[in-house]
Amino acid sequence: MSKPLSGMYAALMSAFDDDGAFSPERQSALNAYVLRQGLTGLYVGGSSAESGLMETEALLEQQAVVARDAKGSGATLIAHVGVPALADARKLARNAKSLGYDGLSALPPHSYPFSDGEILGYYKGLAAETDLPLIVYEVPIRTGRPLPLELLIDVLDLPNVAGIKFTSTDLFKLTMLRVKRPDSTYFFGFDEIYLSAAALGTDGGIGTTYNILGRLYAALHEAVGARDLDRARALQDVSAEFVTGLLDVGVLPGMKAALRACGIDCGPTRAPLASRVPDAEARMRELVSRPSVRDWLV
């Protein structure tokens, strides 16, 4: 029996107009493109959406646009609401509940060196705000430190907390979490090594490159379930090839350039995010034109 919210989700990106303001029209075009890719659903308002650079009002509007566009599609919607200010996180959570989202997720508070007790208190307050299942987050590259195993267990034990998005290469910690809390739902967040965690028994993935290669990741998840290791390795190799090219440009600027090469204009990234190279558009056009990648585009 599948666990709550399990499956493969695009960490949906945000669309802006040329001046950097949130663009509902461009967001709808992106939503339609990603919804065609055969994934379980959309993870809305996370790091891939540049949420740390967006105003709360823009995040609320984005939730509404995605809910409208996904209506009738069968897609499961998870709203990331993990902004540092708990009052804003609660506001985002209530809004997602009112719009019919299926679940919530949240980064730990990350603007200051919060103590373990403060992080637990943040999640306790957020989990109590609605009755939606909450996916918490281990992501040392964003918070600046790995959270202790004992703290993660305490968080997973909170009412309404259904699972965790684990974006860390500490796969032993992931194994220990699964042993100690086997009923929780486990997502993995590093696209380029998804197979490594999936082999240990994760319940799905949430990733940035799923915006373009969603069909590939759905097939990879299916191959793992079918125990077809050769196919899973081959699919993971395509993912790694794409991510390697992306890292040279910068993940979010590169993804937006790659989406433009696929006919989807999401606008610029928000400052100070910027491409690392002057020829980003040409590099991404070449990358998505490779047969190994092109075969998986919708």
BELRA-V974795 format. One record per residue. N is the residue number from 1. OMEGA is omega in radians with two decimals (* if undefined). BURIAL is I if it has 16 or more other C-alpha atoms within 10 Angstrom, else O. D_FIRST is the distance of its C-alpha to the first C-alpha in Angstrom with 1 decimal. Layout:
n: <N,N>
omega: <OMEGA,OMEGA>
burial: <BURIAL,BURIAL>
d_first: <D_FIRST,D_FIRST>
This chain:
n: <1,2,3,4,5,6,7,8,9,10,11,12,13,14,15,16,17,18,19,20,21,22,23,24,25,26,27,28,29,30,31,32,33,34,35,36,37,38,39,40,41,42,43,44,45,46,47,48,49,50,51,52,53,54,55,56,57,58,59,60,61,62,63,64,65,66,67,68,69,70,71,72,73,74,75,76,77,78,79,80,81,82,83,84,85,86,87,88,89,90,91,92,93,94,95,96,97,98,99,100,101,102,103,104,105,106,107,108,109,110,111,112,113,114,115,116,117,118,119,120,121,122,123,124,125,126,127,128,129,130,131,132,133,134,135,136,137,138,139,140,141,142,143,144,145,146,147,148,149,150,151,152,153,154,155,156,157,158,159,160,161,162,163,164,165,166,167,168,169,170,171,172,173,174,175,176,177,178,179,180,181,182,183,184,185,186,187,188,189,190,191,192,193,194,195,196,197,198,199,200,201,202,203,204,205,206,207,208,209,210,211,212,213,214,215,216,217,218,219,220,221,222,223,224,225,226,227,228,229,230,231,232,233,234,235,236,237,238,239,240,241,242,243,244,245,246,247,248,249,250,251,252,253,254,255,256,257,258,259,260,261,262,263,264,265,266,267,268,269,270,271,272,273,274,275,276,277,278,279,280,281,282,283,284,285,286,287,288,289,290,291,292,293,294,295,296,297,298>
omega: <-3.11,3.14,-3.12,3.04,-3.07,3.12,-3.04,-3.03,2.92,2.96,-2.91,3.10,3.12,3.11,-3.13,3.01,-3.02,3.11,3.08,3.09,3.12,-3.10,3.09,-3.11,3.11,3.09,3.14,3.10,3.10,3.14,-3.12,-3.14,-3.09,-3.13,3.12,-2.93,3.02,3.10,3.08,-3.09,-3.06,3.07,-2.84,3.00,-3.14,-3.13,3.13,3.11,-3.09,-3.05,3.11,3.12,-3.09,3.04,3.12,3.14,3.10,3.10,3.08,3.12,3.12,3.09,-3.09,-3.14,-3.14,3.12,3.12,-3.06,-3.10,-3.09,-3.14,-3.10,-3.04,-3.13,3.01,-3.09,3.04,3.12,2.99,-3.07,-2.97,2.99,-3.03,-3.12,-3.06,3.13,3.10,3.10,3.11,3.12,3.10,3.13,3.13,3.13,3.12,3.09,-3.10,-3.13,3.10,3.07,-3.07,-3.11,3.11,3.00,-3.13,2.86,2.91,3.03,-2.90,-3.13,-3.13,3.10,-3.08,3.08,3.09,-3.14,3.11,3.09,3.09,3.12,3.10,-3.13,3.12,3.13,-3.12,-3.13,-3.12,-3.03,3.10,3.05,3.12,3.05,-3.07,3.03,3.14,-2.87,2.92,-3.06,-3.08,-3.13,3.09,-3.06,3.12,3.10,3.02,3.09,-3.12,3.13,-3.09,3.10,-3.14,3.09,3.10,3.12,3.13,-3.13,-3.14,3.06,3.13,3.08,-3.04,-3.08,-3.02,2.91,-3.02,3.13,-3.11,3.08,3.11,-3.06,3.03,3.08,3.08,3.12,-3.13,3.08,-3.12,3.11,-3.04,3.14,-3.03,-3.09,3.11,3.10,-3.06,3.03,3.06,-2.98,3.06,-3.04,-2.97,3.10,-3.12,-3.09,-3.11,3.14,-3.13,3.12,3.11,3.04,3.06,-3.08,3.12,-3.12,3.09,-3.04,-3.11,-3.06,3.03,3.09,-3.13,-3.04,-3.12,3.13,3.14,-3.10,3.04,3.11,3.10,3.10,3.12,3.13,3.09,3.13,3.13,-3.11,3.12,-3.01,-3.13,3.13,3.13,3.11,-3.13,3.13,3.11,3.10,3.10,3.08,-3.11,3.09,-3.13,-3.11,3.10,3.09,-3.12,-3.07,3.13,-3.09,-2.96,-2.92,-3.04,3.02,3.12,3.10,-3.13,3.06,3.11,3.09,3.06,3.10,3.09,3.09,-3.13,-3.12,3.11,-3.10,-3.11,2.87,3.14,3.09,0.22,3.09,-3.13,3.10,3.12,-3.06,-3.13,-3.07,-3.08,-3.08,-3.13,3.14,-3.11,3.05,3.12,-3.10,-3.10,3.10,3.11,-3.11,-3.11,3.13,-3.06,-3.11,-3.08,-3.14,3.09,*>
burial: <O,O,O,I,I,I,I,I,I,I,I,I,I,I,I,I,I,O,O,O,O,I,I,I,O,I,I,I,I,I,I,O,I,I,I,O,I,I,I,I,I,I,I,I,I,I,I,I,I,I,I,O,O,I,O,I,O,I,I,I,O,I,I,I,I,I,I,O,O,I,O,O,O,O,I,I,I,I,I,I,I,I,I,I,O,I,O,O,I,I,I,I,I,I,I,I,I,O,O,I,I,I,I,I,I,I,I,I,I,I,O,O,O,O,O,O,O,O,I,I,O,I,I,I,O,I,I,O,I,I,O,I,I,I,I,I,I,I,I,O,O,O,I,O,O,O,I,O,O,O,O,I,O,O,I,I,O,O,O,I,I,I,I,I,I,I,I,I,I,O,O,O,O,I,I,O,I,I,O,O,O,O,O,I,I,I,I,I,I,I,I,I,I,I,I,I,I,I,O,O,I,I,I,I,I,I,I,I,I,I,I,I,I,I,I,I,I,I,I,I,I,O,I,I,O,O,O,O,O,O,I,I,I,O,I,I,I,I,I,I,O,I,I,O,I,I,O,O,I,I,I,I,I,I,I,I,I,I,I,I,I,I,O,I,I,I,I,I,I,I,O,O,O,O,I,O,O,O,O,I,I,O,I,I,I,O,I,I,I,O,O,I,I,O,O,I,I,O>
d_first: <0.0,3.8,6.6,9.6,11.8,10.3,12.4,16.1,18.9,22.6,24.5,26.8,30.4,33.2,36.1,39.6,43.0,45.8,47.0,43.6,42.7,39.2,39.3,37.2,38.4,37.5,34.1,33.4,34.3,32.0,29.1,29.7,29.9,26.6,24.7,25.8,24.0,20.5,18.7,15.8,18.5,21.5,22.2,25.5,28.4,27.7,30.0,29.8,31.2,34.1,33.2,35.4,38.3,37.5,38.9,36.6,38.0,37.0,33.4,33.3,34.8,32.3,29.3,31.0,31.8,28.3,26.9,29.6,29.1,25.3,25.6,24.3,22.8,19.1,19.0,17.2,20.0,20.2,23.7,25.2,27.7,28.8,32.5,34.7,36.2,33.9,35.7,34.9,31.3,31.1,32.8,30.4,27.4,29.1,29.9,26.4,25.2,28.1,27.3,23.8,21.9,18.2,18.6,21.3,22.1,25.2,27.3,29.0,32.6,34.6,38.2,39.6,39.1,36.9,36.4,33.2,33.9,34.6,31.3,29.4,31.5,30.8,27.0,27.6,29.8,27.5,24.3,26.4,27.8,25.0,21.8,19.8,17.2,19.3,18.7,21.6,23.3,24.9,27.5,30.8,32.5,32.5,33.1,35.6,33.9,30.7,29.3,29.4,26.3,27.2,27.5,24.1,22.6,24.7,23.5,19.8,20.7,22.3,21.1,19.1,18.5,14.9,15.5,18.1,19.6,21.3,24.4,26.2,27.2,26.8,23.8,24.7,24.2,20.7,20.0,21.5,19.5,16.2,17.8,19.1,16.2,13.0,10.9,12.7,11.8,14.2,16.2,19.2,22.4,24.9,24.7,27.1,25.2,21.6,21.1,22.4,19.6,16.8,18.0,17.3,13.6,13.7,11.0,13.8,17.5,20.1,23.5,27.0,27.7,24.6,27.2,29.0,26.8,23.5,23.2,23.7,21.0,18.5,19.8,19.7,16.0,15.5,18.0,16.3,13.1,15.5,17.5,20.5,22.4,25.6,24.3,22.3,25.6,27.6,25.6,25.7,29.5,29.9,28.2,30.5,33.5,32.8,32.3,35.5,37.5,36.1,37.0,40.6,40.8,38.6,35.0,35.3,38.7,37.7,34.6,36.8,39.4,36.8,35.5,39.2,39.6,36.8,38.6,36.8,39.2,37.5,40.8,41.7,39.9,41.2,44.0,44.2,41.5,43.4,43.3,44.5,46.5,48.9,47.6,43.9,43.9,45.4,43.0,39.9,41.4,41.9,38.4,36.6,39.1,38.2,36.6,33.7,32.8,34.2,32.0,29.0,30.7,30.0>
